Amino acid sequence: MKSYTAVIERCPDTGLYVGFIPGFPGAHSQAESLDELNQNLREVLEMLLEDGEPPLESEFIGTQNVIVA
C-alpha cells in the first residue's frame, strides 16, 4: 500500500472539486464532493499503476504562504 498526496482546488465556474497528484502524469479528476473526488483519484491511480509504478516527474514537498505587501 502506498500513499500519494493530492492537490485539491475548487473551480469557481463549475463549483466542482478538482484534484491532481503532483508529478504523476494523468493522475487527475474532478467531483462534486471531496469524498467522491478521493474515490475518483483512487480509481485513476489504481488504473495507472496496473502496468507498474511509473517514474514520478517531480516530488510533492509541501505548501508555503507567500506574503505580498
Secondary structure, 3 states (H helix, E strand, C coil): CCCCCCEEEECCCCCCEEEECCCCCCCEEEECCHHHHHHHHHHHHHHHHHHCCCCCCCCCCCCCCCCCC
